[in-house]
Amino acid sequence: MKWAKRIFFVAGALVAIAGLGFYLRPVTWFNDFLYLHEYRTGIESRFVSVEGFHMHYLVAGPAAGPPVLLVHGLGARGDDWTNLAPFLVHSGFRVYMPDLIGYGRSQQPANFSYSVRDEAATVVAFMDALSLRKVDLGGWSMGGWIAQLIAIEHPERVNKLMLFDSAGLDIAPPWDTGLFTPQNADQLNQLEALLMPHPPQIPAYVSRDLVRSSQHNSWVIHRALSSMLSAQDVTDKLLPQLKMPVLIVWGELDQITPLDQARIIHRLVPQSEIDVIDGCGHLAPLECAAPIGPALVQFAEN
């Protein structure tokens, strides 16, 4: 009986500690659950040295499959592709999802600019490090801007280009860019409303930890935003140079990069195809993978 009581006490204490840990750091717990899910579904987590930086990436699919490289957006990470990547993996593609320098589990060097041009250079160096001579290249939001620069400056490295709710045009955002580094729950809610047509209600303890995490990485976001808002690397005049097939995927209700921007890119790239996803916002590849996946696979296979 004494041993039973001790075991019961220890079990109760462990549950209490776990509950307190979840309450204080829910973001860490959510990340751990995500990483476990990725592992169980065959998505591998790896690191590689790129130009002296420690760069993390996810990879899935048959080793000999045609390579697809997906680049995430501002304040995001490679994990954000894990709803969409399985459509490509199940069709035989080898999918690479790097964390850009400064994001996710990659290194955050203090001496890096975090500009779209320098991030684009590290993506090309990432391809070199993994001996990826030519890929189907996809980019989402800021990642779409990065993908455009790579396709324009290194067309021999890009078989097909896929742009998801992409930034890159010389259009000043009509929303408060400061919301990308929210300092309180109200600003976090405003950001969520910009990103999603129907944002979920976030519990206060989760909001608090999300704001804490955001502030920890805010200096990287500020550097990236400063570069983007300077408009020094906009692609309006460069997009007509693209010759490879281009797929433009856009959330109908996107408020970060509104649908009009997709139509501008479509006009500037005559050979492009456009796929508007009804009812979806800026997070279409994450929230609306089901309607996007089949069309994406068809584009990649043809």
Backbone bond lengths (Angstrom), bond angles and torsions (degrees), N, CA, C in turn:
res aa  C-N    CA-C-N  psi(-1)  N-CA   C-N-CA  omega(-1)  CA-C   N-CA-C  phi
1 M - - - 1.462 - - 1.529 111.31 -
2 K 1.366 115.33 -39.41 1.454 117.91 179.59 1.525 110.90 -61.85
3 W 1.350 116.33 -44.25 1.465 119.97 178.72 1.519 110.92 -62.45
4 A 1.324 116.58 -39.31 1.470 120.03 179.15 1.526 110.78 -62.76
5 K 1.343 115.60 -40.91 1.469 119.18 179.42 1.522 110.90 -65.97
6 R 1.350 115.30 -40.13 1.462 118.97 179.24 1.530 111.38 -63.85
7 I 1.325 115.58 -44.43 1.464 119.70 179.04 1.522 110.14 -61.87
8 F 1.331 116.55 -43.20 1.468 120.82 178.91 1.534 110.47 -62.03
9 F 1.337 115.94 -41.80 1.461 120.20 -179.91 1.526 110.58 -64.51
10 V 1.347 116.33 -46.83 1.470 120.54 -179.38 1.524 110.69 -62.46
11 A 1.342 116.54 -42.93 1.467 120.36 179.43 1.525 110.28 -62.05
12 G 1.347 116.02 -43.14 1.454 119.66 179.00 1.513 112.34 -63.25
13 A 1.339 115.70 -39.83 1.466 119.96 178.94 1.524 111.19 -64.90
14 L 1.342 116.53 -41.68 1.471 120.33 179.19 1.521 111.21 -63.78
15 V 1.330 116.96 -41.28 1.468 120.36 177.34 1.522 110.82 -62.76
16 A 1.344 115.95 -42.21 1.465 119.99 179.20 1.522 111.49 -63.81
17 I 1.336 116.63 -42.16 1.467 120.80 179.06 1.531 110.47 -64.50
18 A 1.348 115.62 -43.63 1.465 119.81 178.77 1.520 110.73 -62.14
19 G 1.341 116.00 -42.21 1.459 119.53 179.20 1.511 112.21 -63.54
20 L 1.344 116.83 -41.34 1.456 120.61 177.41 1.525 110.93 -64.89
21 G 1.337 115.91 -41.43 1.458 119.55 178.19 1.517 111.85 -61.26
22 F 1.341 115.93 -42.51 1.467 119.57 178.37 1.525 110.66 -64.21
23 Y 1.314 117.16 -39.44 1.468 121.09 -179.07 1.530 111.01 -66.56
24 L 1.334 116.65 -39.82 1.458 120.33 -176.83 1.529 112.66 -80.29
25 R 1.341 117.37 -35.32 1.472 121.22 -176.19 1.530 110.40 -134.60
26 P 1.332 118.41 62.64 1.475 119.39 -178.69 1.523 113.32 -63.23
27 V 1.333 117.89 -30.38 1.471 120.41 -179.41 1.525 110.14 -62.03
28 T 1.322 117.07 -41.16 1.466 121.11 178.20 1.525 110.71 -61.85
29 W 1.330 116.70 -42.70 1.462 120.64 178.97 1.524 110.96 -65.65
30 F 1.339 117.75 -43.78 1.465 120.54 178.29 1.530 110.23 -60.03
31 N 1.329 116.80 -41.54 1.464 120.47 178.61 1.522 111.16 -62.58
32 D 1.331 116.58 -43.47 1.464 119.70 -179.93 1.532 111.26 -62.56
33 F 1.320 116.82 -40.57 1.468 120.12 176.93 1.528 110.75 -63.30
34 L 1.341 115.98 -40.44 1.462 120.16 178.95 1.525 110.61 -63.83
35 Y 1.321 116.93 -45.44 1.465 120.36 -178.71 1.533 110.69 -62.88
36 L 1.328 116.20 -38.68 1.464 120.16 177.97 1.528 110.36 -64.53
37 H 1.337 116.64 -42.44 1.466 120.56 178.54 1.521 110.44 -61.66
38 E 1.333 117.19 -42.76 1.461 120.43 179.22 1.526 110.37 -61.27
39 Y 1.311 116.18 -44.82 1.468 120.24 180.00 1.524 111.21 -60.72
40 R 1.326 116.21 -43.87 1.465 120.39 -177.15 1.525 112.33 -70.07
41 T 1.337 117.75 -21.42 1.464 120.51 179.79 1.526 112.25 -99.81
42 G 1.326 116.90 11.20 1.459 120.30 173.35 1.507 115.78 88.27
43 I 1.328 117.92 11.25 1.467 121.34 176.99 1.524 108.09 -88.81
44 E 1.317 116.52 121.06 1.461 121.27 -175.77 1.525 110.97 -93.47
45 S 1.320 116.07 140.69 1.463 123.52 176.55 1.518 108.83 -102.89
46 R 1.339 116.67 124.79 1.461 120.61 -176.35 1.531 110.71 -139.22
47 F 1.332 115.27 165.55 1.459 122.37 174.61 1.525 108.96 -127.41
48 V 1.335 115.26 150.85 1.453 120.86 176.85 1.531 107.72 -146.87
49 S 1.325 116.30 148.27 1.454 120.96 176.16 1.527 109.41 -85.06
50 V 1.324 116.31 123.35 1.469 121.90 -178.69 1.525 108.40 -127.11
51 E 1.318 115.81 110.12 1.466 121.87 -179.41 1.528 111.47 52.91
52 G 1.325 115.86 38.25 1.448 121.35 178.44 1.514 114.91 85.06
53 F 1.338 117.54 -1.52 1.463 121.55 179.66 1.526 110.09 -103.19
54 H 1.323 115.54 146.99 1.460 123.32 177.54 1.530 107.48 -84.41
55 M 1.332 117.65 109.53 1.460 121.86 -173.81 1.528 110.16 -115.61
56 H 1.325 115.78 127.62 1.452 121.49 179.41 1.524 109.85 -94.63
57 Y 1.336 116.02 146.87 1.463 119.59 174.60 1.514 110.31 -151.75
58 L 1.328 114.86 157.08 1.448 122.96 172.35 1.517 108.07 -106.13
59 V 1.327 116.60 148.09 1.454 120.43 177.30 1.525 108.79 -144.42
60 A 1.323 115.11 142.10 1.463 120.47 179.81 1.522 108.66 -150.61
61 G 1.324 114.80 155.58 1.455 120.31 178.14 1.514 112.39 105.34
62 P 1.319 117.05 167.86 1.469 121.49 -177.34 1.518 111.87 -61.66
63 A 1.324 116.14 137.36 1.467 121.45 -175.61 1.519 112.18 -57.48
64 A 1.332 117.47 -32.28 1.464 120.91 -177.43 1.526 112.18 -93.25
65 G 1.332 117.64 4.03 1.458 120.20 -177.70 1.520 112.44 -71.45
66 P 1.336 117.96 155.95 1.469 121.27 176.16 1.527 109.83 -57.45
67 P 1.334 118.48 132.09 1.468 120.28 -174.13 1.533 113.15 -79.10
68 V 1.319 114.43 135.84 1.461 122.77 172.41 1.521 107.21 -122.84
69 L 1.313 117.03 129.79 1.464 122.54 -179.46 1.525 108.72 -115.99
70 L 1.340 116.48 123.42 1.461 122.26 -175.88 1.525 109.49 -115.90
71 V 1.344 116.56 127.38 1.464 122.95 -174.69 1.526 109.54 -112.28
72 H 1.331 116.10 123.53 1.463 121.61 -176.93 1.530 112.16 -78.01
73 G 1.331 115.76 177.35 1.452 121.68 -176.53 1.518 114.17 -102.87
74 L 1.323 115.32 -169.73 1.463 123.57 -176.48 1.525 111.02 -61.78
75 G 1.323 116.03 129.90 1.450 121.00 178.12 1.512 114.51 70.66
76 A 1.323 116.71 10.40 1.469 120.83 -174.93 1.532 109.41 -109.02
77 R 1.346 116.47 -158.58 1.464 121.68 -177.02 1.520 108.77 -164.45
78 G 1.310 116.47 167.43 1.456 120.55 -178.90 1.510 113.90 -60.37
79 D 1.338 116.95 -29.23 1.467 121.09 179.93 1.532 112.56 -58.46
80 D 1.329 116.99 -22.60 1.462 119.65 -176.48 1.533 112.91 -69.88
81 W 1.322 117.21 -9.87 1.466 121.10 177.53 1.530 112.68 -90.16
82 T 1.323 118.31 -3.13 1.465 119.33 -167.52 1.531 114.00 -72.31
83 N 1.325 118.73 -9.83 1.468 119.68 170.74 1.521 111.61 -81.58
84 L 1.323 116.22 -33.06 1.465 120.92 -175.41 1.528 112.55 -91.69
85 A 1.322 117.08 -34.56 1.469 121.22 -176.10 1.524 114.06 -55.42
86 P 1.352 120.38 -38.12 1.471 119.06 -177.85 1.526 114.27 -58.22
87 F 1.315 118.65 -28.71 1.466 119.93 177.55 1.527 109.85 -61.99
88 L 1.333 117.01 -41.10 1.458 121.15 178.64 1.525 111.26 -73.44
89 V 1.330 116.07 -41.00 1.471 120.61 -179.68 1.522 110.76 -60.72
90 H 1.321 116.93 -45.36 1.466 120.79 -178.23 1.524 112.34 -68.19
91 S 1.333 116.87 -14.85 1.461 120.78 176.46 1.525 111.88 -97.62
92 G 1.333 116.52 7.72 1.457 120.55 173.15 1.507 116.17 97.60
93 F 1.331 118.69 6.43 1.456 121.13 179.69 1.532 110.60 -85.55
94 R 1.301 115.33 152.26 1.463 123.15 173.04 1.528 106.43 -98.58
95 V 1.335 118.03 113.95 1.461 122.22 -170.66 1.526 110.46 -108.27
96 Y 1.338 115.29 125.33 1.462 122.81 178.54 1.527 108.60 -109.76
97 M 1.353 116.25 131.24 1.464 121.85 -177.20 1.522 109.33 -131.31
98 P 1.335 118.08 84.20 1.472 119.93 -176.85 1.525 112.20 -76.96
99 D 1.335 114.86 152.39 1.461 121.44 163.81 1.525 106.05 -87.03
100 L 1.321 117.29 119.81 1.457 119.69 177.11 1.529 110.31 -58.75
101 I 1.320 116.26 157.75 1.459 120.50 177.04 1.539 108.63 -56.57
102 G 1.338 115.63 127.10 1.459 121.10 -179.70 1.510 114.55 98.16
103 Y 1.337 117.25 -7.57 1.462 120.33 -173.45 1.533 110.42 -126.03
104 G 1.337 114.62 159.93 1.448 119.64 176.17 1.512 112.05 56.57
105 R 1.332 116.17 -128.70 1.457 121.70 -178.93 1.521 112.98 -101.02
106 S 1.337 116.83 11.52 1.464 120.47 175.78 1.525 110.39 -82.35
107 Q 1.326 114.86 164.56 1.459 121.42 -179.41 1.523 110.82 -64.90
108 Q 1.345 116.33 150.36 1.465 122.94 176.05 1.534 109.37 -116.60
109 P 1.313 118.01 75.04 1.476 119.20 -177.31 1.528 111.74 -69.38
110 A 1.324 116.37 138.80 1.465 121.35 -179.90 1.523 111.92 -71.84
111 N 1.342 117.20 -22.25 1.461 120.94 -175.66 1.519 113.03 -97.38
112 F 1.343 117.53 21.74 1.473 121.62 179.48 1.528 108.68 -106.89
113 S 1.340 117.02 144.80 1.470 119.95 -175.34 1.526 113.52 -77.90
114 Y 1.355 116.77 -30.55 1.472 123.82 -175.00 1.527 112.70 65.52
115 S 1.322 116.73 19.44 1.466 120.73 174.32 1.525 109.66 -74.38
116 V 1.334 116.82 158.16 1.460 119.69 178.95 1.524 110.64 -62.56
117 R 1.321 117.48 -34.73 1.466 119.44 -179.89 1.519 111.67 -67.34
118 D 1.324 117.18 -43.63 1.466 119.02 179.59 1.525 111.54 -70.73
119 E 1.335 117.12 -34.61 1.471 119.44 174.80 1.529 109.68 -64.78
120 A 1.329 117.03 -38.68 1.473 120.52 177.81 1.523 110.38 -61.30
121 A 1.328 116.24 -40.43 1.470 120.00 179.57 1.522 110.73 -64.24
122 T 1.325 117.93 -37.22 1.465 119.38 179.44 1.529 111.25 -71.68
123 V 1.333 117.67 -30.47 1.464 119.83 176.26 1.529 109.78 -66.37
124 V 1.327 117.09 -42.19 1.465 120.15 176.45 1.527 109.87 -62.80
125 A 1.332 116.94 -41.52 1.460 120.33 177.29 1.530 111.24 -65.35
126 F 1.321 116.93 -34.85 1.470 121.60 174.69 1.527 109.76 -60.49
127 M 1.333 116.93 -44.26 1.463 120.70 177.26 1.518 110.73 -59.89
128 D 1.326 116.28 -42.82 1.467 120.13 178.69 1.527 111.20 -62.52
129 A 1.339 116.05 -42.43 1.468 120.45 -177.41 1.516 111.69 -62.96
130 L 1.353 116.77 -30.29 1.467 120.95 -179.59 1.529 112.11 -101.27
131 S 1.344 116.34 9.07 1.474 121.84 179.19 1.527 111.71 58.26
132 L 1.326 116.60 39.70 1.463 121.75 175.65 1.524 107.89 -94.25
133 R 1.311 115.69 97.17 1.465 119.94 -174.58 1.523 111.45 -69.68
134 K 1.339 115.72 -42.24 1.457 120.18 -176.80 1.526 108.32 -148.04
135 V 1.326 117.06 137.05 1.463 121.32 -175.58 1.518 110.68 -136.10
136 D 1.327 114.93 161.62 1.458 120.62 159.58 1.519 105.00 -82.40
137 L 1.323 117.27 123.80 1.462 121.91 -170.92 1.526 110.69 -112.60
138 G 1.335 115.49 126.23 1.457 120.75 177.17 1.513 110.86 -121.08
139 G 1.327 116.97 145.90 1.458 120.84 178.44 1.510 110.86 -144.44
140 W 1.317 115.65 143.50 1.466 122.74 -174.73 1.525 108.44 -120.65
141 S 1.322 117.48 125.08 1.456 123.03 177.63 1.528 109.95 59.33
142 M 1.336 119.81 -121.22 1.461 120.81 175.66 1.522 110.94 -57.69
143 G 1.338 116.36 -33.86 1.459 120.30 177.23 1.518 112.25 -63.67
144 G 1.335 116.77 -31.18 1.454 120.42 174.77 1.517 111.57 -66.51
145 W 1.312 116.07 -37.86 1.473 121.15 175.83 1.529 109.33 -62.80
146 I 1.318 116.16 -46.33 1.463 121.06 177.70 1.531 110.22 -59.27
147 A 1.339 116.32 -44.79 1.475 120.56 -179.95 1.524 111.35 -62.70
148 Q 1.332 116.86 -38.28 1.469 119.94 177.70 1.525 110.67 -60.86
149 L 1.339 116.85 -46.46 1.464 120.09 -179.12 1.527 111.01 -61.51
150 I 1.323 116.90 -40.94 1.463 119.85 179.20 1.523 110.31 -64.21
151 A 1.332 116.72 -45.62 1.468 120.30 -178.31 1.526 111.71 -65.59
152 I 1.318 116.99 -33.24 1.464 121.02 -179.99 1.525 111.13 -75.02
153 E 1.339 116.21 -43.21 1.459 120.10 -174.16 1.524 113.71 -90.43
154 H 1.336 116.70 -19.66 1.471 121.31 179.10 1.533 109.64 -134.49
155 P 1.321 118.15 59.93 1.474 119.53 -176.21 1.515 113.80 -60.85
156 E 1.328 116.41 -24.15 1.464 120.25 179.93 1.533 111.79 -71.27
157 R 1.336 117.28 -12.47 1.466 121.27 -178.92 1.526 112.60 -97.86
158 V 1.340 117.11 -6.35 1.473 120.88 -173.31 1.517 110.20 -121.15
159 N 1.315 116.05 116.45 1.457 121.81 177.77 1.526 110.54 -77.46
160 K 1.334 115.91 -52.69 1.461 122.81 176.92 1.522 107.97 -137.47
161 L 1.349 115.42 151.07 1.459 121.24 -178.31 1.522 109.19 -118.55
162 M 1.337 115.99 134.19 1.468 121.92 -179.12 1.522 108.53 -127.28
163 L 1.314 117.38 120.24 1.461 122.70 -176.51 1.525 109.54 -113.78
164 F 1.325 115.50 124.30 1.463 121.79 -178.24 1.529 109.22 -114.80
165 D 1.334 116.98 111.23 1.470 121.40 178.47 1.534 110.09 44.04
166 S 1.311 114.81 54.19 1.461 121.28 -166.97 1.521 113.46 -83.41
167 A 1.335 115.12 142.89 1.454 122.38 166.90 1.530 108.12 -86.63
168 G 1.334 117.10 -179.68 1.459 121.12 175.14 1.512 114.76 129.99
169 L 1.329 117.33 -22.90 1.460 120.07 179.74 1.527 110.34 -79.70
170 D 1.324 115.36 157.80 1.470 121.06 -179.36 1.525 109.43 -81.58
171 I 1.326 115.20 68.33 1.463 122.43 -179.08 1.524 107.77 -132.51
172 A 1.319 116.62 118.68 1.464 120.49 -179.52 1.528 109.33 -69.88
173 P 1.317 118.22 134.25 1.469 120.38 179.98 1.526 111.08 -64.64
174 P 1.334 118.00 134.72 1.467 121.08 180.00 1.521 113.20 -81.56
175 W 1.322 117.58 -2.00 1.462 122.79 -177.83 1.528 109.51 -108.69
176 D 1.309 115.71 164.74 1.462 122.47 -177.48 1.525 110.17 -73.65
177 T 1.327 117.22 109.08 1.464 120.68 -177.76 1.527 111.71 -67.21
178 G 1.322 117.44 -18.55 1.455 120.64 177.28 1.513 112.92 -63.87
179 L 1.330 116.87 -18.67 1.459 120.49 179.72 1.522 112.23 -67.05
180 F 1.342 117.30 -17.32 1.464 119.30 178.66 1.523 112.46 -70.68
181 T 1.325 116.98 -11.62 1.462 120.98 171.64 1.536 107.05 -128.17
182 P 1.334 117.24 70.41 1.469 120.92 -175.25 1.525 111.92 -61.01
183 Q 1.327 114.41 140.53 1.460 120.03 -178.80 1.519 113.44 -106.26
184 N 1.330 116.11 -4.88 1.462 119.66 178.24 1.528 108.83 -157.25
185 A 1.324 116.16 174.70 1.466 120.97 -176.00 1.517 111.91 -64.12
186 D 1.332 117.30 -35.77 1.465 119.91 -179.42 1.528 110.72 -63.96
187 Q 1.319 117.29 -44.52 1.464 120.14 178.42 1.534 111.14 -66.62
188 L 1.320 117.02 -35.85 1.466 120.50 176.17 1.520 110.15 -61.88
189 N 1.321 117.32 -42.97 1.468 121.16 178.64 1.526 111.07 -63.98
190 Q 1.331 116.82 -38.28 1.463 120.11 177.11 1.524 111.28 -63.78
191 L 1.329 116.04 -41.39 1.463 120.15 177.92 1.520 110.70 -63.66
192 E 1.331 117.12 -45.09 1.459 120.83 179.78 1.525 110.59 -60.27
193 A 1.330 117.76 -37.95 1.466 121.62 179.42 1.524 111.60 -67.70
194 L 1.338 116.95 -29.60 1.464 120.40 175.24 1.523 111.26 -73.19
195 L 1.319 116.04 -37.35 1.465 120.92 -174.25 1.524 113.21 -79.94
196 M 1.342 116.70 -31.36 1.468 120.83 -172.95 1.521 110.75 -131.39
197 P 1.334 117.76 138.11 1.471 119.82 176.87 1.522 113.28 -63.19
198 H 1.341 116.11 -33.12 1.467 120.67 -178.07 1.532 109.24 -132.82
199 P 1.331 117.17 75.39 1.467 119.70 -176.33 1.521 111.52 -66.97
200 P 1.326 116.71 145.64 1.468 120.31 178.99 1.521 110.80 -74.94
201 Q 1.311 115.86 159.58 1.457 121.39 172.96 1.531 108.45 -77.24
202 I 1.324 116.94 120.81 1.463 121.11 -176.17 1.524 109.37 -97.19
203 P 1.338 117.98 124.19 1.469 119.94 176.19 1.525 111.62 -57.77
204 A 1.314 116.31 149.74 1.461 121.16 -174.87 1.523 112.21 -58.21
205 Y 1.349 117.78 -41.06 1.467 119.63 -176.78 1.531 111.50 -69.07
206 V 1.359 116.33 -28.95 1.465 119.85 176.35 1.530 109.72 -74.79
207 S 1.332 116.92 -42.66 1.466 120.62 176.64 1.519 111.13 -56.44
208 R 1.313 115.81 -43.98 1.468 120.76 -178.95 1.528 110.77 -59.42
209 D 1.324 117.48 -42.96 1.458 120.26 -178.52 1.525 111.77 -74.30
210 L 1.330 117.14 -34.14 1.464 120.52 175.80 1.523 110.94 -63.86
211 V 1.313 116.78 -41.60 1.468 120.65 177.52 1.526 110.20 -64.65
212 R 1.338 116.32 -41.99 1.465 120.21 178.00 1.525 110.76 -59.64
213 S 1.327 117.11 -46.10 1.463 121.51 179.86 1.521 110.78 -63.32
214 S 1.332 116.18 -41.15 1.458 120.77 -179.88 1.526 111.19 -62.37
215 Q 1.310 116.72 -43.09 1.463 120.35 -179.37 1.528 111.60 -65.68
216 H 1.313 116.45 -32.89 1.469 120.51 178.77 1.525 111.08 -62.46
217 N 1.339 116.96 -34.16 1.466 121.82 -177.07 1.529 112.92 -104.75
218 S 1.318 117.52 8.86 1.474 120.10 -170.57 1.523 112.73 -64.25
219 W 1.338 117.78 -31.26 1.458 119.18 -177.45 1.526 112.06 -65.35
220 V 1.333 116.45 -32.81 1.467 119.95 175.92 1.530 110.00 -67.16
221 I 1.337 116.64 -45.53 1.465 121.40 179.66 1.523 110.24 -61.05
222 H 1.324 117.12 -42.37 1.467 120.44 -179.08 1.527 111.19 -61.54
223 R 1.330 116.85 -42.73 1.466 119.52 178.78 1.532 110.89 -63.97
224 A 1.333 115.92 -44.27 1.467 119.46 -179.54 1.519 111.02 -63.69
225 L 1.331 117.03 -45.84 1.464 120.80 179.79 1.522 111.35 -62.51
226 S 1.315 116.75 -41.22 1.460 119.91 178.97 1.519 111.46 -58.48
227 S 1.314 115.80 -41.87 1.469 120.44 177.93 1.527 111.11 -65.42
228 M 1.336 116.37 -46.26 1.466 119.88 -176.86 1.523 111.50 -66.14
229 L 1.325 116.89 -40.93 1.464 120.28 -177.86 1.522 112.47 -71.39
230 S 1.328 117.41 -16.07 1.468 120.27 175.69 1.519 111.98 -71.24
231 A 1.346 116.39 -17.67 1.480 123.25 178.69 1.526 112.87 62.55
232 Q 1.339 117.32 19.89 1.460 118.71 -177.16 1.530 113.34 -75.38
233 D 1.324 117.49 -18.55 1.465 119.97 -177.86 1.526 112.56 -120.74
234 V 1.340 117.25 26.42 1.465 119.98 -179.41 1.528 109.88 -64.81
235 T 1.333 115.49 156.66 1.472 119.74 -169.04 1.528 114.35 -113.72
236 D 1.321 118.27 4.53 1.467 120.47 -175.83 1.530 112.80 -49.15
237 K 1.326 116.94 -48.18 1.464 121.26 -175.47 1.527 112.01 -82.66
238 L 1.318 117.07 -9.71 1.462 121.04 -175.89 1.523 113.03 -99.00
239 L 1.336 116.62 -26.77 1.465 120.21 -174.80 1.530 113.89 -57.64
240 P 1.348 120.74 -36.79 1.466 119.33 178.54 1.527 114.25 -60.64
241 Q 1.340 117.13 -14.03 1.468 119.74 178.43 1.528 112.44 -73.72
242 L 1.321 117.12 -19.06 1.463 120.16 -175.85 1.525 110.86 -65.11
243 K 1.317 115.80 134.48 1.470 121.34 179.70 1.525 112.24 -117.44
244 M 1.332 117.52 -18.85 1.462 120.01 -178.46 1.525 110.23 -76.05
245 P 1.341 118.59 160.83 1.470 120.59 174.48 1.528 110.65 -59.46
246 V 1.329 116.38 139.68 1.465 121.65 -178.09 1.527 109.19 -130.48
247 L 1.322 115.78 129.51 1.460 122.20 174.32 1.522 108.31 -109.81
248 I 1.337 116.24 127.95 1.459 122.57 178.63 1.525 107.79 -110.95
249 V 1.336 116.10 116.16 1.463 121.90 -179.32 1.525 107.61 -114.30
250 W 1.337 116.59 128.88 1.469 119.02 -172.69 1.522 111.21 -143.35
251 G 1.317 114.84 138.53 1.453 120.28 171.53 1.520 110.44 -74.17
252 E 1.305 116.31 127.40 1.471 121.36 -177.45 1.530 111.92 -54.93
253 L 1.330 117.65 -34.96 1.457 121.96 -172.61 1.531 112.43 -105.11
254 D 1.323 117.01 21.22 1.468 121.22 -179.05 1.532 110.62 -60.35
255 Q 1.341 116.40 126.16 1.457 121.10 176.42 1.529 112.87 -103.83
256 I 1.327 117.44 -15.52 1.461 121.06 179.10 1.526 109.87 -78.52
257 T 1.310 116.38 -52.93 1.476 122.74 172.51 1.535 106.16 -123.58
258 P 1.330 117.50 89.11 1.464 121.02 -173.14 1.529 113.48 -57.57
259 L 1.319 115.14 159.79 1.462 123.10 -173.92 1.528 112.62 -56.82
260 D 1.318 118.78 -29.77 1.466 120.85 177.44 1.523 111.48 -55.84
261 Q 1.336 117.14 -31.72 1.459 120.00 179.89 1.526 111.35 -69.48
262 A 1.324 116.65 -33.83 1.469 119.95 175.03 1.521 110.38 -62.62
263 R 1.309 116.29 -40.78 1.477 120.53 -178.98 1.525 110.72 -67.85
264 I 1.332 117.25 -34.95 1.465 120.28 176.65 1.527 110.15 -64.61
265 I 1.329 116.90 -46.92 1.463 120.40 178.44 1.533 110.36 -60.51
266 H 1.322 115.88 -40.23 1.469 120.99 179.44 1.531 110.71 -61.09
267 R 1.324 117.51 -40.22 1.476 121.03 178.41 1.523 110.70 -69.38
268 L 1.327 117.49 -37.12 1.461 121.09 -177.39 1.527 112.46 -74.76
269 V 1.335 116.73 -21.75 1.466 121.55 -179.97 1.527 107.65 -119.94
270 P 1.342 118.37 88.00 1.472 121.60 -171.48 1.521 114.93 -56.85
271 Q 1.346 117.48 -31.07 1.471 120.01 -177.18 1.527 112.45 -85.04
272 S 1.333 117.69 4.19 1.456 120.70 -176.09 1.522 112.15 -78.17
273 E 1.322 115.06 155.42 1.459 123.30 171.28 1.527 107.67 -111.58
274 I 1.324 117.30 147.76 1.452 120.31 179.59 1.518 110.24 -124.88
275 D 1.316 115.47 135.62 1.466 122.15 -178.87 1.536 107.58 -129.24
276 V 1.338 116.20 107.30 1.462 121.72 -179.10 1.527 108.49 -94.12
277 I 1.323 116.24 127.55 1.463 121.58 -175.74 1.526 109.44 -99.26
278 D 1.311 116.41 110.22 1.460 121.96 -176.96 1.522 111.88 -60.25
279 G 1.339 115.27 138.71 1.451 121.14 172.89 1.511 115.67 75.09
280 C 1.332 117.54 2.91 1.462 120.91 -176.82 1.520 111.01 -107.93
281 G 1.332 115.66 156.15 1.448 122.01 179.35 1.512 111.56 -110.57
282 H 1.344 115.29 -147.74 1.460 120.75 -174.48 1.523 112.77 -67.86
283 L 1.316 116.91 -22.12 1.468 120.68 -178.65 1.526 112.06 -94.42
284 A 1.312 117.05 30.79 1.467 121.50 -175.68 1.530 113.40 -51.82
285 P 1.353 120.79 -46.31 1.470 118.74 -179.34 1.522 113.91 -62.70
286 L 1.321 117.26 -23.81 1.456 121.36 179.54 1.521 111.28 -89.26
287 E 1.345 116.41 -45.65 1.456 120.84 -173.03 1.525 113.68 -92.31
288 C 1.311 117.37 -21.43 1.469 121.04 -173.20 1.528 110.93 -126.80
289 A 1.334 116.23 38.83 1.466 120.14 -178.50 1.524 111.88 -62.47
290 A 1.325 117.55 -34.39 1.470 120.31 -176.00 1.526 112.91 -59.20
291 P 1.349 120.42 -48.41 1.461 118.80 177.61 1.530 113.68 -75.99
292 I 1.336 118.10 -20.89 1.466 120.50 -178.76 1.528 111.42 -82.21
293 G 1.336 116.82 -40.50 1.460 122.07 -170.56 1.516 116.23 -51.61
294 P 1.346 119.40 -53.36 1.471 119.47 -176.81 1.531 113.33 -60.79
295 A 1.330 117.27 -41.18 1.469 120.02 179.32 1.521 110.61 -68.06
296 L 1.321 116.90 -35.55 1.464 120.96 178.06 1.516 110.53 -64.34
297 V 1.323 116.72 -44.48 1.467 120.66 179.33 1.522 110.37 -63.63
298 Q 1.324 116.91 -42.89 1.470 120.35 179.63 1.522 110.82 -60.66
299 F 1.331 117.09 -42.12 1.465 121.06 177.99 1.517 110.81 -63.43
300 A 1.335 116.88 -44.79 1.460 120.79 -177.43 1.529 112.40 -67.26
301 E 1.337 116.86 -33.08 1.466 120.95 -176.82 1.523 112.80 -80.06
302 N 1.299 118.29 -27.87 1.480 120.88 -175.38 1.526 112.12 -84.39
